[in-house]
Amino acid sequence: TAVTCRGLQLREIPNDIPKFTTELYLQDNLIKRIPRNGNLQRLKNLRILDLQNNQLE
C-alpha cells in the first residue's frame, strides 16, 4: 500500500498511517525531525520513505 502526504504542510509524521504501508511519500512538507520511538517503528513493511524537501535537522 502506498500513502502519499505530499505538500500538506505537515510538521510531523501522521499517527494514522496504515500499518501495512509499504511506500510513504512525505515530500514537500515542514517535517523537522523523526522521533526514534515514533510512528515509523510500527510500519514493519515500509520499503520506501520519501522525505525530500522537508526541514530535517
Number of C-alpha atoms within 10 A of each C-alpha: 11 12 14 13 16 17 14 12 14 17 13 16 19 12 9 7 16 12 15 13 17 16 17 21 16 25 20 18 20 19 20 14 13 13 11 8 8 12 16 18 11 14 16 11 12 17 10 12 14 14 17 14 14 19 13 11 7
